[in-house]
Amino acid sequence: MCELEEIVLDRVQFENVFRHNLINPLVRYLIAEWNGQTVGFASCHIQFVLHHTGKVAEIQELYVHPDYRNQRIGQALVTAIDALARQQGAVNLEVTTNQKRSDTIRFYEREHFVRTHVKLVKPI
């Protein structure tokens, strides 16, 4: 996670959030392995959204170690999350990424995500 966010996260707070999410049936974590080694992961949160009148699945995090990129691992993670979202009856699969991550944006567009919204963030 620290590599993905390019910051050092507080380990105690991270573990608290992780444990909380593990018991939530609407949060799923997927791990990508290559020859028995963990090389990537993704998380998907599903929530009921009023203006969609149903469930929306959102990729919260997706990361593939740089040494294993361009091996279709990210694509496999997105495919697995898409299947999970469909199984859960989601009406949309969404993802948000920082606008500075142009390679990431191109990746998601290749995976058939469409730019439709602008996300605004207010730190508190």
DSSP file with accessible surface (Angstrom, degrees, kcal/mol):
  #  RESIDUE AA STRUCTURE BP1 BP2  ACC     N-H-->O    O-->H-N    N-H-->O    O-->H-N    TCO  KAPPA ALPHA  PHI   PSI    X-CA   Y-CA   Z-CA
    1    1 A M     >        0   0   50      0, 0.0     4,-2.5     0, 0.0     5,-0.2   0.000 360.0 360.0 360.0 -37.8    0.0    0.0    0.0
    2    2 A C  H  >> +     0   0   56      1,-0.2     5,-1.3     2,-0.2     4,-1.3   0.904 360.0  48.5 -62.5 -39.6    2.8    2.4    0.8
    3    3 A E  H  45S+     0   0  115      2,-0.2    -1,-0.2     1,-0.2     3,-0.1   0.908 111.7  49.9 -65.4 -41.4    4.2    1.9   -2.7
    4    4 A L  H  45S+     0   0   26      1,-0.2    -2,-0.2     2,-0.1    -1,-0.2   0.933 119.8  35.1 -61.6 -46.1    0.8    2.5   -4.3
    5    5 A E  H  <5S-     0   0   80     -4,-2.5    -1,-0.2     2,-0.2    -2,-0.2   0.551 101.3-132.3 -87.3  -9.7    0.2    5.7   -2.3
    6    6 A E  T  <5S+     0   0  131     -4,-1.3     2,-0.3     1,-0.2    -3,-0.2   0.853  74.7  91.6  58.6  37.2    3.8    6.8   -2.4
    7    7 A I  S   <S-     0   0   97     -5,-1.3     2,-0.7    -6,-0.2    -1,-0.2  -0.948  84.2-102.9-147.0 166.3    3.7    7.5    1.4
    8    8 A V        -     0   0  138     -2,-0.3     2,-0.2    -3,-0.1    -6,-0.0  -0.875  40.4-149.3 -94.9 118.9    4.5    5.7    4.6
    9    9 A L        -     0   0   55     -2,-0.7     2,-0.5     1,-0.1    -7,-0.1  -0.596  25.0-100.8 -88.3 149.7    1.2    4.7    6.2
   10   10 A D     >  -     0   0   85     -2,-0.2     4,-2.7     1,-0.2     5,-0.2  -0.565  31.5-149.8 -68.6 117.5    0.7    4.4    9.9
   11   11 A R  H  > S+     0   0  175     -2,-0.5     4,-2.6     1,-0.2     5,-0.2   0.885  91.7  49.4 -61.5 -43.2    0.9    0.6   10.5
   12   12 A V  H  > S+     0   0   94      2,-0.2     4,-2.2     1,-0.2    -1,-0.2   0.947 114.5  44.1 -64.6 -47.1   -1.4    0.6   13.5
   13   13 A Q  H  > S+     0   0  129      2,-0.2     4,-2.3     1,-0.2     5,-0.2   0.908 112.9  53.3 -64.4 -39.7   -4.2    2.5   11.7
   14   14 A F  H  X S+     0   0   79     -4,-2.7     4,-2.8     1,-0.2    -2,-0.2   0.947 109.8  47.2 -58.6 -49.5   -3.7    0.5    8.6
   15   15 A E  H  X S+     0   0   65     -4,-2.6     4,-2.8     1,-0.2     5,-0.2   0.875 109.9  53.6 -64.3 -35.3   -4.1   -2.8   10.5
   16   16 A N  H  X S+     0   0   80     -4,-2.2     4,-2.1     2,-0.2    -1,-0.2   0.932 112.4  43.4 -63.1 -46.0   -7.2   -1.4   12.3
   17   17 A V  H  X S+     0   0   85     -4,-2.3     4,-2.7     2,-0.2    -2,-0.2   0.928 113.5  52.2 -65.2 -43.2   -8.8   -0.6    8.9
   18   18 A F  H  X S+     0   0   79     -4,-2.8     4,-2.2    -5,-0.2    -2,-0.2   0.942 110.7  46.7 -59.6 -47.9   -7.8   -3.9    7.4
   19   19 A R  H  X S+     0   0  130     -4,-2.8     4,-1.1     1,-0.2    -1,-0.2   0.911 112.0  51.5 -61.9 -41.2   -9.3   -5.9   10.3
   20   20 A H  H >< S+     0   0  118     -4,-2.1     3,-0.6    -5,-0.2     4,-0.4   0.929 111.9  46.7 -60.0 -44.9  -12.5   -3.9   10.1
   21   21 A N  H >< S+     0   0   20     -4,-2.7     3,-1.1     1,-0.2     6,-0.3   0.839 102.1  64.6 -68.9 -32.5  -12.7   -4.5    6.3
   22   22 A L  H 3< S+     0   0   99     -4,-2.2    -1,-0.2     1,-0.3    -2,-0.2   0.823 104.9  45.1 -62.6 -29.6  -12.0   -8.2    6.7
   23   23 A I  T << S+     0   0  142     -4,-1.1    -1,-0.3    -3,-0.6    -2,-0.2   0.513  92.3  95.4 -92.2  -3.1  -15.2   -8.7    8.6
   24   24 A N    X   -     0   0   52     -3,-1.1     3,-1.9    -4,-0.4    -4,-0.0  -0.772  63.9-155.0 -89.0 116.4  -17.3   -6.6    6.2
   25   25 A P  T 3  S+     0   0   97      0, 0.0    -1,-0.1     0, 0.0    -4,-0.0   0.665  92.3  61.6 -67.7 -11.4  -19.0   -8.9    3.6
   26   26 A L  T 3  S+     0   0   49     -5,-0.0    20,-2.9    20,-0.0     2,-0.5   0.336  93.6  73.9 -96.1   7.8  -19.2   -5.9    1.2
   27   27 A V  E <   -A   45   0A  11     -3,-1.9     2,-0.4    -6,-0.3    18,-0.2  -0.983  62.6-176.4-120.5 129.3  -15.4   -5.6    1.1
   28   28 A R  E     -A   44   0A  90     16,-2.7    16,-2.6    -2,-0.5     2,-0.4  -0.979  11.0-159.0-128.0 140.9  -13.3   -8.1   -0.8
   29   29 A Y  E     -A   43   0A  71     -2,-0.4     2,-0.4    14,-0.2    14,-0.2  -0.951   7.3-166.1-116.3 137.6   -9.5   -8.4   -1.2
   30   30 A L  E     -A   42   0A  43     12,-2.9    12,-2.3    -2,-0.4     2,-0.4  -0.966   4.8-155.3-122.8 141.9   -7.9  -10.3   -4.1
   31   31 A I  E     -A   41   0A 101     -2,-0.4     2,-0.5    10,-0.2    10,-0.3  -0.947   5.3-149.0-117.4 135.5   -4.2  -11.4   -4.2
   32   32 A A  E     -A   40   0A  15      8,-3.0     7,-2.9    -2,-0.4     8,-1.4  -0.900  17.4-168.8-103.4 129.1   -2.3  -12.0   -7.4
   33   33 A E  E     -A   38   0A 132     -2,-0.5     2,-0.4     5,-0.2     5,-0.2  -0.917  12.7-168.4-118.8 147.9    0.4  -14.7   -7.2
   34   34 A W  E >  S-A   37   0A  92      3,-2.7     3,-1.8    -2,-0.4    -2,-0.0  -0.977  81.1 -19.2-133.9 114.8    3.2  -15.5   -9.7
   35   35 A N  T 3  S-     0   0  156     -2,-0.4     3,-0.1     1,-0.3    -1,-0.1   0.892 129.9 -50.3  52.0  43.1    5.1  -18.7   -9.0
   36   36 A G  T 3  S+     0   0   68      1,-0.2     2,-0.4     0, 0.0    -1,-0.3   0.472 116.4 114.2  78.9   3.0    4.0  -18.7   -5.4
   37   37 A Q  E <  S-A   34   0A 106     -3,-1.8    -3,-2.7     2,-0.0     2,-0.4  -0.886  71.6-118.5-109.8 135.6    5.0  -15.1   -4.8
   38   38 A T  E     +A   33   0A  86     -2,-0.4    -5,-0.2    -5,-0.2     3,-0.1  -0.593  41.9 161.4 -71.1 123.1    2.5  -12.3   -4.1
   39   39 A V  E     +     0   0A   5     -7,-2.9    26,-3.3    -2,-0.4     2,-0.3   0.438  58.1   0.8-123.4  -4.9    2.9   -9.8   -6.9
   40   40 A G  E     -AB  32  64A   3     -8,-1.4    -8,-3.0    24,-0.3     2,-0.3  -0.988  52.5-165.2-171.8 168.6   -0.3   -7.8   -6.7
   41   41 A F  E     -AB  31  63A  38     22,-2.3    22,-2.7    -2,-0.3     2,-0.3  -0.981   2.3-163.3-157.2 165.3   -3.6   -7.2   -5.0
   42   42 A A  E     -AB  30  62A   0    -12,-2.3   -12,-2.9    -2,-0.3     2,-0.4  -0.987   6.7-152.5-150.1 152.6   -6.9   -5.4   -5.4
   43   43 A S  E     -AB  29  61A   0     18,-2.7    17,-1.8    -2,-0.3    18,-0.9  -0.979   6.6-165.9-128.1 146.1   -9.7   -4.4   -3.1
   44   44 A C  E     -AB  28  59A   0    -16,-2.6   -16,-2.7    -2,-0.4     2,-0.4  -0.998   1.6-164.6-132.4 127.4  -13.3   -3.9   -4.0
   45   45 A H  E     -AB  27  58A  45     13,-2.5    13,-2.5    -2,-0.4     2,-0.4  -0.946   7.1-160.2-110.8 134.3  -16.0   -2.2   -1.9
   46   46 A I  E     + B   0  57A   6    -20,-2.9     2,-0.3    -2,-0.4    11,-0.2  -0.939  17.2 167.8-115.9 133.5  -19.6   -2.7   -2.7
   47   47 A Q  E     - B   0  56A  98      9,-2.2     9,-2.9    -2,-0.4     2,-0.6  -0.979  39.5-110.3-142.5 156.3  -22.2   -0.3   -1.4
   48   48 A F  E     - B   0  55A 142     -2,-0.3     2,-0.5     7,-0.2     7,-0.2  -0.781  36.0-164.2 -85.9 124.7  -25.9    0.5   -2.0
   49   49 A V  E >>> - B   0  54A  25      5,-2.9     5,-1.5    -2,-0.6     3,-1.0  -0.955  15.3-149.3-118.9 122.5  -26.1    3.9   -3.7
   50   50 A L  G >45S+     0   0  163     -2,-0.5     3,-1.4     1,-0.2    -1,-0.2   0.911  96.2  51.7 -56.1 -49.4  -29.4    5.8   -3.8
   51   51 A H  G 345S+     0   0  148      1,-0.3    -1,-0.2     2,-0.1    -2,-0.0   0.641 114.7  44.0 -72.8  -7.8  -28.9    7.5   -7.2
   52   52 A H  G <45S-     0   0   43     -3,-1.0    -1,-0.3     2,-0.2    -2,-0.2   0.458 101.0-138.9-102.2  -6.3  -28.0    4.2   -8.8
   53   53 A T  T <<5S+     0   0  134     -3,-1.4     2,-0.3    -4,-0.7    -3,-0.2   0.833  75.3  37.6  48.2  39.6  -31.0    2.5   -7.0
   54   54 A G  E   <S-B   49   0A  18     -5,-1.5    -5,-2.9    -7,-0.1     2,-0.3  -0.975 102.2 -37.9 179.7-165.3  -28.7   -0.5   -6.4
   55   55 A K  E     -B   48   0A  45     34,-0.5    36,-3.3    -2,-0.3    37,-0.7  -0.571  41.7-165.2 -83.9 141.3  -25.3   -1.8   -5.6
   56   56 A V  E     -Bc  47  92A   1     -9,-2.9    -9,-2.2    -2,-0.3     2,-0.4  -0.995   7.9-151.1-124.7 129.4  -22.2   -0.2   -7.0
   57   57 A A  E     -Bc  46  93A   0     35,-2.6    37,-2.8    -2,-0.4     2,-0.4  -0.825  14.4-168.9 -97.8 138.7  -18.8   -1.9   -6.8
   58   58 A E  E     -Bc  45  94A  26    -13,-2.5   -13,-2.5    -2,-0.4     2,-0.7  -0.993  23.6-133.3-133.4 128.6  -15.7    0.2   -6.6
   59   59 A I  E     +Bc  44  95A   2     35,-2.9    37,-0.7    -2,-0.4   -15,-0.2  -0.709  27.0 178.2 -73.7 115.0  -12.1   -0.8   -7.0
   60   60 A Q  E     +     0   0A  76    -17,-1.8     2,-0.3    -2,-0.7    -1,-0.2   0.839  66.1   7.5 -87.9 -41.5  -10.5    1.0   -4.0
   61   61 A E  E     +B   43   0A  46    -18,-0.9   -18,-2.7     2,-0.0    -1,-0.4  -0.995  58.0 172.0-141.2 143.5   -6.9   -0.2   -4.6
   62   62 A L  E     +B   42   0A  24     -2,-0.3     2,-0.4   -20,-0.2   -20,-0.2  -0.920  13.3 167.2-150.2 125.6   -5.2   -2.1   -7.3
   63   63 A Y  E     -B   41   0A  30    -22,-2.7   -22,-2.3    -2,-0.3     2,-0.4  -0.997  17.0-173.4-145.0 135.5   -1.5   -2.6   -7.4
   64   64 A V  E     -B   40   0A  10     -2,-0.4   -24,-0.3   -24,-0.2     5,-0.1  -1.000  39.9-107.6-125.3 130.3    0.9   -4.8   -9.3
   65   65 A H    >   -     0   0   62    -26,-3.3     3,-2.5    -2,-0.4     4,-0.4  -0.283  30.9-119.6 -55.4 137.4    4.6   -4.8   -8.3
   66   66 A P  G >  S+     0   0   64      0, 0.0     3,-1.1     0, 0.0    -1,-0.1   0.819 111.3  61.1 -52.9 -33.7    6.6   -3.0  -11.0
   67   67 A D  G 3  S+     0   0  128      1,-0.2    -2,-0.1   -28,-0.0   -28,-0.0   0.667 109.9  42.8 -67.7 -14.0    8.7   -6.1  -11.8
   68   68 A Y  G X  S+     0   0   47     -3,-2.5     3,-0.7   -29,-0.2     5,-0.4   0.280  85.2 119.9-117.3   9.5    5.5   -7.9  -12.8
   69   69 A R  T <   +     0   0  111     -3,-1.1    -4,-0.0    -4,-0.4     0, 0.0  -0.307  65.6  36.6 -72.8 161.5    3.7   -5.3  -14.8
   70   70 A N  T 3  S+     0   0  157      1,-0.1    -1,-0.2    -2,-0.0    -3,-0.0   0.744  87.9 102.4  65.4  25.8    2.8   -5.9  -18.5
   71   71 A Q  S <  S-     0   0   98     -3,-0.7    -2,-0.1     0, 0.0    -1,-0.1   0.141 100.0-107.6-114.7  10.1    2.1   -9.6  -17.7
   72   72 A R  S  > S+     0   0  180      1,-0.1     4,-1.9     3,-0.0     5,-0.1   0.663  84.1 126.8  70.2  19.6   -1.7   -9.1  -17.7
   73   73 A I  H  > S+     0   0   15     -5,-0.4     4,-2.3     2,-0.2     5,-0.2   0.930  73.5  47.7 -71.2 -45.2   -1.9   -9.4  -13.9
   74   74 A G  H  > S+     0   0   10      1,-0.2     4,-2.6     2,-0.2     5,-0.2   0.918 111.0  52.1 -60.2 -41.8   -3.7   -6.1  -13.5
   75   75 A Q  H  > S+     0   0   64      1,-0.2     4,-2.6     2,-0.2    -1,-0.2   0.912 108.6  50.7 -61.1 -41.4   -6.1   -7.2  -16.2
   76   76 A A  H  X S+     0   0   60     -4,-1.9     4,-2.4     2,-0.2    -1,-0.2   0.900 109.9  50.2 -65.1 -38.5   -6.7  -10.5  -14.4
   77   77 A L  H  X S+     0   0    9     -4,-2.3     4,-2.4     2,-0.2    -2,-0.2   0.934 111.5  47.7 -64.9 -43.5   -7.5   -8.7  -11.2
   78   78 A V  H  X S+     0   0    7     -4,-2.6     4,-2.9     1,-0.2    -2,-0.2   0.922 111.3  51.5 -63.3 -42.0   -9.9   -6.3  -12.9
   79   79 A T  H  X S+     0   0   84     -4,-2.6     4,-2.3     1,-0.2    -1,-0.2   0.917 110.6  48.4 -60.6 -42.2  -11.6   -9.3  -14.6
   80   80 A A  H  X S+     0   0   39     -4,-2.4     4,-2.3     2,-0.2    -1,-0.2   0.906 112.8  47.4 -66.5 -39.9  -12.0  -11.1  -11.2
   81   81 A I  H  X S+     0   0    0     -4,-2.4     4,-3.0     2,-0.2    -2,-0.2   0.904 109.6  53.8 -68.2 -39.4  -13.4   -8.0   -9.6
   82   82 A D  H  X S+     0   0   53     -4,-2.9     4,-2.4     2,-0.2    -2,-0.2   0.935 110.0  47.6 -58.3 -44.9  -15.8   -7.5  -12.6
   83   83 A A  H  X S+     0   0   57     -4,-2.3     4,-2.6     1,-0.2    -2,-0.2   0.914 112.1  49.8 -63.6 -41.3  -17.0  -11.1  -12.1
   84   84 A L  H  X S+     0   0   17     -4,-2.3     4,-2.2     2,-0.2    -2,-0.2   0.930 110.3  50.3 -62.3 -44.7  -17.4  -10.5   -8.3
   85   85 A A  H  <>S+     0   0    4     -4,-3.0     5,-2.8     1,-0.2     4,-0.3   0.914 112.0  47.2 -61.7 -42.6  -19.4   -7.3   -9.0
   86   86 A R  H ><5S+     0   0  178     -4,-2.4     3,-1.4     1,-0.2    -1,-0.2   0.916 110.3  52.4 -64.6 -42.9  -21.7   -9.0  -11.4
   87   87 A Q  H 3<5S+     0   0  146     -4,-2.6    -1,-0.2     1,-0.3    -2,-0.2   0.872 109.0  50.7 -60.3 -36.7  -22.2  -11.9   -9.0
   88   88 A Q  T 3<5S-     0   0   41     -4,-2.2    -1,-0.3    -5,-0.2    -2,-0.2   0.462 119.0-112.6 -81.6  -2.6  -23.1   -9.4   -6.2
   89   89 A G  T < 5 +     0   0   50     -3,-1.4   -34,-0.5    -4,-0.3    -3,-0.2   0.745  54.0 170.1  79.8  25.1  -25.7   -7.8   -8.6
   90   90 A A      < -     0   0   22     -5,-2.8   -34,-0.2    -6,-0.2    -1,-0.2  -0.379  30.6-153.2 -69.1 146.1  -23.8   -4.5   -8.9
   91   91 A V  S    S+     0   0   79    -36,-3.3     2,-0.3     1,-0.2   -35,-0.2   0.651  78.5  20.5 -91.3 -19.9  -25.1   -2.1  -11.5
   92   92 A N  E     -c   56   0A  69    -37,-0.7   -35,-2.6    -7,-0.1     2,-0.5  -0.990  58.8-148.5-143.5 153.1  -21.7   -0.4  -12.0
   93   93 A L  E     -c   57   0A  32     -2,-0.3     2,-0.3   -37,-0.2   -35,-0.2  -0.998  32.1-177.2-118.4 122.0  -18.0   -1.1  -11.4
   94   94 A E  E     -c   58   0A  57    -37,-2.8   -35,-2.9    -2,-0.5     2,-0.3  -0.814  14.8-175.8-120.7 159.4  -16.2    2.1  -10.7
   95   95 A V  E     -c   59   0A  34     -2,-0.3     2,-0.4   -37,-0.2   -35,-0.1  -0.983   7.4-160.8-151.5 144.4  -12.6    3.2  -10.0
   96   96 A T        +     0   0   63    -37,-0.7     2,-0.3    -2,-0.3    -2,-0.0  -0.987  14.7 174.0-124.2 139.3  -11.0    6.5   -9.1
   97   97 A T        -     0   0   40     -2,-0.4     2,-0.1     8,-0.0    -2,-0.0  -0.977  41.0 -88.7-141.5 155.7   -7.3    7.3   -9.6
   98   98 A N    >   -     0   0   76     -2,-0.3     3,-2.1     1,-0.1     7,-0.2  -0.405  35.0-128.0 -62.8 136.7   -5.2   10.3   -9.1
   99   99 A Q  T 3  S+     0   0  175      1,-0.3    -1,-0.1    -2,-0.1     6,-0.1   0.718 105.8  66.7 -62.3 -19.7   -5.0   12.4  -12.3
  100  100 A K  T 3  S+     0   0  131      1,-0.2     2,-1.6     2,-0.1    -1,-0.3   0.683  80.9  83.6 -75.3 -13.0   -1.2   12.4  -12.2
  101  101 A R    <>  +     0   0   49     -3,-2.1     4,-2.4     1,-0.2    -1,-0.2  -0.492  51.8 162.2 -90.1  71.4   -1.2    8.6  -12.8
  102  102 A S  H  > S+     0   0   63     -2,-1.6     4,-2.4     1,-0.2    -1,-0.2   0.867  72.6  53.0 -63.8 -35.9   -1.5    8.7  -16.6
  103  103 A D  H  > S+     0   0  108     -3,-0.2     4,-2.2     2,-0.2    -1,-0.2   0.906 109.8  49.5 -64.5 -39.2   -0.4    5.1  -17.1
  104  104 A T  H  > S+     0   0   49      2,-0.2     4,-2.5     1,-0.2    -2,-0.2   0.914 109.5  51.1 -65.9 -41.6   -3.0    4.0  -14.6
  105  105 A I  H  X S+     0   0   28     -4,-2.4     4,-2.5     1,-0.2    -2,-0.2   0.937 110.0  49.4 -62.0 -44.3   -5.7    5.9  -16.4
  106  106 A R  H  X S+     0   0  117     -4,-2.4     4,-2.3     1,-0.2    -1,-0.2   0.909 109.3  53.8 -61.4 -40.4   -4.7    4.4  -19.8
  107  107 A F  H  X S+     0   0   34     -4,-2.2     4,-1.3     1,-0.2    -2,-0.2   0.954 110.6  44.8 -58.5 -50.3   -4.8    0.9  -18.2
  108  108 A Y  H  <>S+     0   0   17     -4,-2.5     5,-2.4     1,-0.2    -1,-0.2   0.887 110.8  53.7 -66.0 -36.1   -8.4    1.4  -16.9
  109  109 A E  H ><5S+     0   0   79     -4,-2.5     3,-1.7     1,-0.2    -1,-0.2   0.906 106.4  52.6 -64.6 -37.3   -9.5    2.9  -20.2
  110  110 A R  H 3<5S+     0   0  150     -4,-2.3    -1,-0.2     1,-0.3    -2,-0.2   0.804 104.5  57.5 -64.2 -27.2   -8.1   -0.2  -21.9
  111  111 A E  T 3<5S-     0   0   31     -4,-1.3    -1,-0.3    -5,-0.2    -2,-0.2   0.175 128.3-101.1 -89.5  15.5  -10.2   -2.3  -19.5
  112  112 A H  T < 5S+     0   0  168     -3,-1.7     2,-0.3     1,-0.3    -3,-0.2   0.646  73.2 144.9  77.4  19.8  -13.3   -0.4  -20.7
  113  113 A F      < -     0   0   36     -5,-2.4     2,-0.4   -19,-0.0    -1,-0.3  -0.693  36.5-148.9 -82.3 144.0  -13.7    2.1  -17.9
  114  114 A V        -     0   0  116     -2,-0.3     2,-0.7     0, 0.0    -5,-0.0  -0.941  16.1-118.1-119.3 136.2  -15.0    5.5  -19.2
  115  115 A R        +     0   0  171     -2,-0.4     3,-0.1     1,-0.2    -2,-0.0  -0.603  55.0 141.2 -72.2 114.0  -14.3    8.9  -17.8
  116  116 A T        +     0   0  102     -2,-0.7     2,-0.3     1,-0.2    -1,-0.2   0.531  53.8  43.0-128.3 -16.0  -17.7   10.2  -16.7
  117  117 A H        -     0   0  145      2,-0.0     2,-0.5     0, 0.0    -1,-0.2  -0.883  61.4-134.8-132.8 164.0  -17.1   12.1  -13.4
  118  118 A V        -     0   0  124     -2,-0.3     2,-0.5    -3,-0.1    -3,-0.0  -0.982  23.1-147.6-116.2 128.7  -14.8   14.5  -11.7
  119  119 A K        -     0   0  132     -2,-0.5     2,-0.4     2,-0.0    -2,-0.0  -0.862  10.9-164.6 -99.6 129.9  -13.8   13.6   -8.1
  120  120 A L        -     0   0  154     -2,-0.5     2,-0.4     2,-0.0    -2,-0.0  -0.906   4.3-160.9-111.6 140.9  -13.2   16.5   -5.7
  121  121 A V        -     0   0  114     -2,-0.4    -2,-0.0     2,-0.0     0, 0.0  -0.976  10.6-169.5-127.6 133.6  -11.4   15.9   -2.4
  122  122 A K        -     0   0  174     -2,-0.4     2,-0.1     2,-0.0    -2,-0.0  -0.957  23.1-136.9-120.1 109.1  -11.4   18.1    0.7
  123  123 A P              0   0  117      0, 0.0    -2,-0.0     0, 0.0     0, 0.0  -0.422 360.0 360.0 -64.0 137.8   -8.8   17.0    3.3
  124  124 A I              0   0  202     -2,-0.1    -2,-0.0     0, 0.0     0, 0.0  -0.906 360.0 360.0-132.9 360.0  -10.1   17.1    6.8
